[in-house]
Amino acid sequence: MRIDIEDLRVAYAGRTVVAGAHLVAAEGEITGLVGPNGSGKSTLLRTVYRHLRPAAGRVLLAGTDIRELSSARSARHVAALPQERGTDFELTVREVVAMGRTPYKRAFAGEDATDRDVVARALADVGMDGQAGRRFTALSGGERQRVLLARAFAQGPDVLVLDEPTNHLDIRHQVELLALLRGRHRTALVSLHDLNAAASVCDRLHVLHAGTVIASGPPREVLTPPLLAEVFGVRAAVVDHPLTGDPLIAFDHRTPAQPKQEVPSWR
Ligand SMILES: Nc1ncnc2c1ncn2[C@@H]1O[C@H](COP(=O)(O)OP(=O)(O)OP(=O)(O)O)[C@@H](O)[C@H]1O
């Protein structure tokens, strides 16, 4: 299912932080949202999974304004890994993942065989099937994250909205998660700080800067040295990854960019 974000404006206590954002997350593609700290990525994603109501503009799911859907119906279509990773569940790992089945249940209905299969598969997908009986609160940050991702998978959504899904994960689990996402061929809207991961895994990127989308397109077209200097304030060369051929951003970790001296060719 495709997502269209049209002229989205979101404010906290009267302060606008998303200021007329437009973007499309195409059906079956991984769409990445990148941008510096505070540029509005989480805020934009929160409106897509209906945690926040926009001040203006719309989020369309396959052409329908998500505000017109019931919460159960929207939860069957859109599942989120929010940045707030809820640490207060007094539940086991398996119980947390089984919460993903709630949108399919009548009140007080128990689990059926499909629920059990879906939950087992979701736990296996994130490599937590051996830890299903552990208490969620006893897990490490990365383990919790994988469990919450399994909960989103168990929701069986058409669209996954993932806010920084690789935060806290060691490099192997980052690679596994991103490979899992690619393998699912499901519409995903994902914010990522790791621009190299974004360049490898995303079909299209949108760059958010001060609450507006200032560049969109395939990673190789978007992540150019002038944009990296102007928007992220870093010097970098973009080369071909020697193993995959994906764009590889080689950052200069010694010296920040001087944005005013760069030519912003992405405008
Ligand atoms: N609950 C809130 N109340 C008030 N202001 C907020 C709230 N959440 C975020 N903001 C502000 O909105 C702006 C955008 O924040 P947001 O978290 O959307 O950015 P982000 O691009 O996801 O940042 P980061 O990369 O640091 O996670 C920031 O200035 C932030 O301080």
PDBQT file of the ligand as one rigid body, heavy atoms in Angstrom, charges set to zero:
ROOT
HETATM    1  N1  LIG A 301       7.085  15.930  22.426  1.00  0.00    +0.000 N 
HETATM    2  C1  LIG A 301       7.677  17.055  21.992  1.00  0.00    +0.000 A 
HETATM    3  N2  LIG A 301       7.338  18.256  22.532  1.00  0.00    +0.000 NA
HETATM    4  C2  LIG A 301       7.906  19.401  22.085  1.00  0.00    +0.000 A 
HETATM    5  N3  LIG A 301       8.841  19.453  21.100  1.00  0.00    +0.000 NA
HETATM    6  C3  LIG A 301       9.222  18.289  20.549  1.00  0.00    +0.000 A 
HETATM    7  C4  LIG A 301       8.659  17.026  20.952  1.00  0.00    +0.000 A 
HETATM    8  N4  LIG A 301       9.213  16.047  20.203  1.00  0.00    +0.000 NA
HETATM    9  C5  LIG A 301      10.105  16.659  19.394  1.00  0.00    +0.000 A 
HETATM   10  N5  LIG A 301      10.095  17.994  19.587  1.00  0.00    +0.000 N 
HETATM   11  C6  LIG A 301      10.910  18.996  18.851  1.00  0.00    +0.000 C 
HETATM   12  O1  LIG A 301      10.561  18.922  17.481  1.00  0.00    +0.000 OA
HETATM   13  C7  LIG A 301      11.709  19.045  16.666  1.00  0.00    +0.000 C 
HETATM   14  C8  LIG A 301      11.778  17.831  15.736  1.00  0.00    +0.000 C 
HETATM   15  O2  LIG A 301      12.029  16.684  16.562  1.00  0.00    +0.000 OA
HETATM   16  P1  LIG A 301      12.033  15.229  15.969  1.00  0.00    +0.000 P 
HETATM   17  O3  LIG A 301      12.227  14.297  17.122  1.00  0.00    +0.000 OA
HETATM   18  O4  LIG A 301      10.868  15.036  15.093  1.00  0.00    +0.000 OA
HETATM   19  O5  LIG A 301      13.355  15.282  15.057  1.00  0.00    +0.000 OA
HETATM   20  P2  LIG A 301      14.239  14.095  14.476  1.00  0.00    +0.000 P 
HETATM   21  O6  LIG A 301      14.617  14.516  13.090  1.00  0.00    +0.000 OA
HETATM   22  O7  LIG A 301      13.543  12.796  14.618  1.00  0.00    +0.000 OA
HETATM   23  O8  LIG A 301      15.507  14.184  15.433  1.00  0.00    +0.000 OA
HETATM   24  P3  LIG A 301      16.586  13.068  15.898  1.00  0.00    +0.000 P 
HETATM   25  O9  LIG A 301      17.416  12.776  14.670  1.00  0.00    +0.000 OA
HETATM   26  O10 LIG A 301      17.373  13.815  16.922  1.00  0.00    +0.000 OA
HETATM   27  O11 LIG A 301      15.849  11.882  16.428  1.00  0.00    +0.000 OA
HETATM   28  C9  LIG A 301      12.896  19.196  17.598  1.00  0.00    +0.000 C 
HETATM   29  O12 LIG A 301      13.199  20.569  17.696  1.00  0.00    +0.000 OA
HETATM   30  C10 LIG A 301      12.391  18.671  18.908  1.00  0.00    +0.000 C 
HETATM   31  O13 LIG A 301      13.022  19.323  19.990  1.00  0.00    +0.000 OA
ENDROOT
TORSDOF 0
